[in-house]
Structure formats: C-alpha cells, structure tokens
Amino acid sequence: MDIITAEKIREMDERERERTLISLREELMMLYSMQTGGGLSDNPAKAKMLKRQIARVLTVKNEEK
C-alpha cells in the first residue's frame, strides 16, 4: 500500500475516508495476527507505517468536525 498523505486524505470524500480507515485497520490486524502466529514479517516497520496512516485519517476527520 502506498503512503497516504494528509493532502490526499483531505481530497477524499467522507465515504472514501471511512473505506480507507477500515482497510488500514484490517491490514494492521492481519499483520498482527501473522506476527503472533509465529510468522516473520517481510517489513518490520509496516505496522508503524499503518498506525501513522490511521492516525492521519483520524486527524483529518476530527479537523473537519
């Protein structure tokens, strides 16, 4: 998945943001379940990147309230 910038998030409509947020959270859960199952991650920094992207989406969402 590409890195999502705050500018790209601001250009999205509300439904697209929600879909992006859900897909990012699902990807993070899958990554965690793979790691707890004993599998090695091909990119150990991926969890950190996903968490930051989720935070970006939530920040833009809260700014618009």
C-alpha positions as a printed NumPy array, in Angstrom:
array([[  0.   ,   0.   ,   0.   ],
       [  1.199,   3.477,  -0.799],
       [  1.767,   6.114,   1.819],
       [ -1.312,   8.284,   2.171],
       [ -0.553,  11.949,   2.742],
       [ -2.818,  14.373,   4.563],
       [ -3.414,  16.224,   1.296],
       [ -4.757,  13.071,  -0.359],
       [ -6.987,  12.405,   2.637],
       [ -8.417,  15.928,   2.531],
       [ -9.29 ,  15.439,  -1.145],
       [-11.296,  12.302,  -0.331],
       [-14.988,  12.407,   0.463],
       [-16.295,  11.055,   3.778],
       [-17.177,   7.584,   2.494],
       [-13.795,   7.127,   0.86 ],
       [-12.088,   8.094,   4.123],
       [-14.151,   5.546,   6.019],
       [-13.284,   2.826,   3.498],
       [ -9.601,   3.743,   3.714],
       [ -9.709,   3.682,   7.506],
       [-11.395,   0.276,   7.564],
       [ -8.94 ,  -1.219,   5.073],
       [ -5.94 ,   0.144,   7.   ],
       [ -7.264,  -1.288,  10.269],
       [ -7.927,  -4.656,   8.635],
       [ -4.425,  -4.727,   7.192],
       [ -2.956,  -3.917,  10.62 ],
       [ -4.989,  -6.694,  12.255],
       [ -3.824,  -9.164,   9.612],
       [ -0.217,  -8.125,  10.188],
       [ -0.564,  -8.577,  13.953],
       [ -2.215, -11.97 ,  13.557],
       [  0.584, -13.122,  11.243],
       [  3.214, -11.995,  13.735],
       [  1.539, -13.674,  16.697],
       [  1.214, -16.86 ,  14.681],
       [  4.978, -17.111,  14.557],
       [  5.459, -15.782,  11.059],
       [  8.16 , -13.297,  10.269],
       [  7.185, -10.032,   8.659],
       [  8.869,  -9.09 ,   5.41 ],
       [  8.811,  -5.454,   6.526],
       [  9.012,  -4.965,  10.297],
       [  8.287,  -1.227,  10.021],
       [  4.973,  -1.849,   8.252],
       [  2.964,  -1.833,  11.498],
       [  4.366,   1.562,  12.424],
       [  3.57 ,   2.911,   8.947],
       [ -0.01 ,   1.608,   9.135],
       [ -0.559,   3.127,  12.569],
       [  0.65 ,   6.506,  11.325],
       [ -1.647,   6.358,   8.299],
       [ -4.616,   5.516,  10.526],
       [ -3.706,   8.476,  12.735],
       [ -3.551,  10.759,   9.68 ],
       [ -7.026,   9.736,   8.563],
       [ -8.452,  10.216,  12.065],
       [ -6.751,  13.6  ,  12.427],
       [ -8.208,  14.944,   9.189],
       [-11.585,  13.505,  10.129],
       [-11.51 ,  15.304,  13.504],
       [-10.303,  18.566,  11.959],
       [-13.416,  18.776,   9.842],
       [-15.805,  18.467,  12.8  ]])
